[in-house]
Amino acid sequence: MTRSPLTHLAPELVRVFQDTGFTADGIAAYVGPDVHAALYRREPAVVRRATADGSRFAGLIRTFILRDPLPATAFADLVGASLAASLIDARVADVDPHGTVRVTLDVQPHTIVGVNRWVFSDGDATFTGQAPGADHVVGVGGASLSLLQATPATPTGSVLDLGTGSGVQALGQVGYAESITATDIHPRALDLAEATFAGAGATDIELLEGPWFEPVAGRRFDRIVANPPFVVGLPEVGHVYRDSGLNLDAASELVVSQAADHLNGGGTAHVLAAWVHTPESTWQERVASWIPDHGVSAWFLERDVADPALYVGTWLRDETVDPLSPEGEARTNAWLDHFDAHHVTGIGFGFVALRNIGDSPSEVVAETMTQTFTDPLGPEVEEYFERAQWLRNRGVEDIMSARFFARPGLVKENISMSDAEAGVGFVEAALRLTRTDGPRWSHDVDKHVAALVSGLHPQGLSLGETIGLYAMAQGVDEEELMHVALPPFVDLIRRGMIVPTDLDGQK
């Protein structure tokens, strides 16, 4: 049994889009790069000027993306008379007494993990001018796209999409997971997610209604993906897609702290989250407190930090509230007063990756990742957990007896600055190793570590032997050099800059 009539109509509408080439790439090619950029800047007038040729493709853009009104006869010509009537009956489109039709939902094409998909959601307020209601269901945005990029798209068993919304994250797992379960507290979100899945031909996804992990109590999965309502604020719900009703960052804490209880051994969770910065402790200490003492390898990546005023203004605009209006000023004061009462100095945002490591003591790495990169983060997350496991299972002697090689594409940068003291020439300022793939990690090293890395060979000497040979050549104490070199080498291994030859999935 399906949840709504839209589920039956979604495949037929998607076939219309497929037949006309109404895909993300098709739209980009049709309007050109400049207009396409304007579309994603939410500048509808620019897009209308570029779609004034009266073609069917232009009509699809205006009707389903800009949601411009059109005569009922034109709507029937666009999608077919029978489907047009069914879409109106299902309230996907409204018709006024004058016979003018306007599509009420967003049915936008996107490329999800390399596949053409169509996501059913509520309309973007920037195109309609209508403020999102409390039960608004969002489509594909920057946050959901970033989580898609940070989640592995590799074969796995069971997947849980916690708080599925319009179904975006679950779509990214279609074709990779043996089974998918999608949950949401919002019934209407599940209706739209079901239509999204039907349009993708993924009719076997299990949909469960309820808050947080309650619908899957006692169950475990191989992979969990969650884009929860992580907005940091007062404990109230104004919009179900973003407000949890929990205080400050408690929604992120809840998901992160409970996810491991629902993972099979070796299973992973991938979460978008936010956390507050306060003078009482570092943000790293705060998020580390969310992790149980045993059983979890956790990797927190902070991508950005917003000051409270900027944060509040951004989320007010998200719900089309002008911060300059009386309502906006009152909301701003209430929000900032709440932050002041809890000593919030900033709000961090980023990714959390977790892995169930059985009975082993938990390990937490929390670091900033502010550098720009374009490669998907999902493969790096999978590699990270393999590298972490390799390190977890080895002591100092094991590391020293292992062989390594420098990751292909690793760059050594010698950075010099003008010599202000001498007034002429340059002086060395830094020596740095940088990856040219993945997240583009950089690591400052000294000349000894750089030389040792350059001497690594997968069929050559072990790390300990390399250090011994280098120490002899340089006339330095071997044991002291080993002691000094071990911490930076552990960091280089953890960041995939040097790779153990016996590590599965080596690069």
ChimeraX attribute file (.defattr): number of C-alpha atoms within 10 A of each C-alpha:
attribute: neighborCount
match mode: 1-to-1
recipient: residues
	/A:1	3
	/A:2	12
	/A:3	16
	/A:4	15
	/A:5	16
	/A:6	24
	/A:7	21
	/A:8	16
	/A:9	18
	/A:10	24
	/A:11	19
	/A:12	15
	/A:13	20
	/A:14	23
	/A:15	14
	/A:16	15
	/A:17	18
	/A:18	15
	/A:19	10
	/A:20	13
	/A:21	13
	/A:22	24
	/A:23	21
	/A:24	18
	/A:25	13
	/A:26	14
	/A:27	19
	/A:28	16
	/A:29	11
	/A:30	15
	/A:31	18
	/A:32	12
	/A:33	12
	/A:34	11
	/A:35	22
	/A:36	20
	/A:37	15
	/A:38	14
	/A:39	20
	/A:40	9
	/A:41	10
	/A:42	16
	/A:43	16
	/A:44	19
	/A:45	14
	/A:46	15
	/A:47	22
	/A:48	17
	/A:49	11
	/A:50	15
	/A:51	20
	/A:52	11
	/A:53	11
	/A:54	8
	/A:55	10
	/A:56	15
	/A:57	19
	/A:58	19
	/A:59	22
	/A:60	21
	/A:61	19
	/A:62	20
	/A:63	22
	/A:64	20
	/A:65	21
	/A:66	25
	/A:67	23
	/A:68	18
	/A:69	18
	/A:70	17
	/A:71	15
	/A:72	21
	/A:73	14
	/A:74	17
	/A:75	23
	/A:76	15
	/A:77	13
	/A:78	18
	/A:79	19
	/A:80	14
	/A:81	15
	/A:82	9
	/A:83	17
	/A:84	22
	/A:85	16
	/A:86	16
	/A:87	20
	/A:88	17
	/A:89	14
	/A:90	15
	/A:91	15
	/A:92	20
	/A:93	21
	/A:94	17
	/A:95	17
	/A:96	10
	/A:97	6
	/A:98	8
	/A:99	12
	/A:100	15
	/A:101	24
	/A:102	22
	/A:103	24
	/A:104	19
	/A:105	21
	/A:106	21
	/A:107	25
	/A:108	20
	/A:109	23
	/A:110	18
	/A:111	14
	/A:112	21
	/A:113	17
	/A:114	8
	/A:115	13
	/A:116	15
	/A:117	24
	/A:118	32
	/A:119	28
	/A:120	31
	/A:121	26
	/A:122	21
	/A:123	26
	/A:124	21
	/A:125	15
	/A:126	17
	/A:127	16
	/A:128	13
	/A:129	10
	/A:130	12
	/A:131	16
	/A:132	18
	/A:133	13
	/A:134	14
	/A:135	15
	/A:136	20
	/A:137	25
	/A:138	23
	/A:139	23
	/A:140	20
	/A:141	9
	/A:142	8
	/A:143	12
	/A:144	17
	/A:145	16
	/A:146	15
	/A:147	25
	/A:148	25
	/A:149	19
	/A:150	24
	/A:151	28
	/A:152	25
	/A:153	19
	/A:154	12
	/A:155	12
	/A:156	17
	/A:157	13
	/A:158	20
	/A:159	27
	/A:160	29
	/A:161	26
	/A:162	28
	/A:163	27
	/A:164	28
	/A:165	32
	/A:166	27
	/A:167	29
	/A:168	28
	/A:169	26
	/A:170	27
	/A:171	26
	/A:172	24
	/A:173	27
	/A:174	21
	/A:175	13
	/A:176	17
	/A:177	19
	/A:178	12
	/A:179	18
	/A:180	23
	/A:181	20
	/A:182	25
	/A:183	28
	/A:184	26
	/A:185	20
	/A:186	19
	/A:187	16
	/A:188	18
	/A:189	27
	/A:190	25
	/A:191	22
	/A:192	28
	/A:193	31
	/A:194	29
	/A:195	31
	/A:196	29
	/A:197	26
	/A:198	23
	/A:199	24
	/A:200	19
	/A:201	13
	/A:202	16
	/A:203	14
	/A:204	12
	/A:205	18
	/A:206	12
	/A:207	18
	/A:208	19
	/A:209	17
	/A:210	14
	/A:211	15
	/A:212	21
	/A:213	20
	/A:214	13
	/A:215	18
	/A:216	19
	/A:217	10
	/A:218	9
	/A:219	13
	/A:220	19
	/A:221	25
	/A:222	21
	/A:223	27
	/A:224	27
	/A:225	28
	/A:226	27
	/A:227	25
	/A:228	25
	/A:229	22
	/A:230	23
	/A:231	26
	/A:232	29
	/A:233	23
	/A:234	19
	/A:235	15
	/A:236	12
	/A:237	15
	/A:238	14
	/A:239	17
	/A:240	19
	/A:241	24
	/A:242	19
	/A:243	21
	/A:244	26
	/A:245	19
	/A:246	19
	/A:247	15
	/A:248	23
	/A:249	23
	/A:250	21
	/A:251	23
	/A:252	26
	/A:253	20
	/A:254	15
	/A:255	22
	/A:256	25
	/A:257	18
	/A:258	15
	/A:259	28
	/A:260	27
	/A:261	17
	/A:262	22
	/A:263	24
	/A:264	18
	/A:265	16
	/A:266	17
	/A:267	21
	/A:268	29
	/A:269	27
	/A:270	26
	/A:271	24
	/A:272	25
	/A:273	26
	/A:274	27
	/A:275	26
	/A:276	25
	/A:277	21
	/A:278	16
	/A:279	10
	/A:280	10
	/A:281	9
	/A:282	12
	/A:283	20
	/A:284	18
	/A:285	12
	/A:286	16
	/A:287	23
	/A:288	20
	/A:289	13
	/A:290	16
	/A:291	22
	/A:292	16
	/A:293	13
	/A:294	14
	/A:295	21
	/A:296	26
	/A:297	26
	/A:298	26
	/A:299	22
	/A:300	23
	/A:301	21
	/A:302	21
	/A:303	15
	/A:304	14
	/A:305	19
	/A:306	16
	/A:307	13
	/A:308	21
	/A:309	15
	/A:310	12
	/A:311	19
	/A:312	22
	/A:313	18
	/A:314	15
	/A:315	15
	/A:316	17
	/A:317	13
	/A:318	14
	/A:319	17
	/A:320	16
	/A:321	18
	/A:322	14
	/A:323	18
	/A:324	11
	/A:325	10
	/A:326	11
	/A:327	12
	/A:328	18
	/A:329	15
	/A:330	12
	/A:331	17
	/A:332	19
	/A:333	13
	/A:334	14
	/A:335	18
	/A:336	18
	/A:337	14
	/A:338	17
	/A:339	21
	/A:340	12
	/A:341	8
	/A:342	12
	/A:343	14
	/A:344	20
	/A:345	16
	/A:346	21
	/A:347	22
	/A:348	21
	/A:349	20
	/A:350	21
	/A:351	21
	/A:352	24
	/A:353	25
	/A:354	29
	/A:355	25
	/A:356	24
	/A:357	23
	/A:358	15
	/A:359	11
	/A:360	13
	/A:361	13
	/A:362	18
	/A:363	19
	/A:364	17
	/A:365	13
	/A:366	16
	/A:367	13
	/A:368	14
	/A:369	17
	/A:370	13
	/A:371	10
	/A:372	9
	/A:373	14
	/A:374	10
	/A:375	14
	/A:376	20
	/A:377	19
	/A:378	20
	/A:379	16
	/A:380	19
	/A:381	21
	/A:382	19
	/A:383	19
	/A:384	18
	/A:385	21
	/A:386	17
	/A:387	22
	/A:388	19
	/A:389	15
	/A:390	17
	/A:391	17
	/A:392	13
	/A:393	9
	/A:394	12
	/A:395	9
	/A:396	13
	/A:397	9
	/A:398	12
	/A:399	20
	/A:400	17
	/A:401	14
	/A:402	17
	/A:403	22
	/A:404	24
	/A:405	21
	/A:406	22
	/A:407	18
	/A:408	13
	/A:409	11
	/A:410	18
	/A:411	15
	/A:412	18
	/A:413	13
	/A:414	11
	/A:415	12
	/A:416	13
	/A:417	11
	/A:418	13
	/A:419	13
	/A:420	10
	/A:421	8
	/A:422	9
	/A:423	8
	/A:424	9
	/A:425	11
	/A:426	13
	/A:427	14
	/A:428	11
	/A:429	12
	/A:430	14
	/A:431	17
	/A:432	17
	/A:433	20
	/A:434	17
	/A:435	21
	/A:436	16
	/A:437	16
	/A:438	16
	/A:439	19
	/A:440	18
	/A:441	18
	/A:442	19
	/A:443	16
	/A:444	15
	/A:445	18
	/A:446	12
	/A:447	12
	/A:448	16
	/A:449	20
	/A:450	15
	/A:451	14
	/A:452	17
	/A:453	22
	/A:454	12
	/A:455	18
	/A:456	20
	/A:457	16
	/A:458	15
	/A:459	10
	/A:460	13
	/A:461	17
	/A:462	18
	/A:463	26
	/A:464	21
	/A:465	16
	/A:466	20
	/A:467	25
	/A:468	18
	/A:469	16
	/A:470	19
	/A:471	19
	/A:472	11
	/A:473	9
	/A:474	11
	/A:475	9
	/A:476	12
	/A:477	12
	/A:478	18
	/A:479	13
	/A:480	10
	/A:481	16
	/A:482	18
	/A:483	10
	/A:484	13
	/A:485	17
	/A:486	17
	/A:487	11
	/A:488	15
	/A:489	20
	/A:490	17
	/A:491	13
	/A:492	20
	/A:493	21
	/A:494	20
	/A:495	21
	/A:496	22
	/A:497	26
	/A:498	24
	/A:499	24
	/A:500	22
	/A:501	16
	/A:502	12
	/A:503	14
	/A:504	12
	/A:505	11
	/A:506	15
	/A:507	15
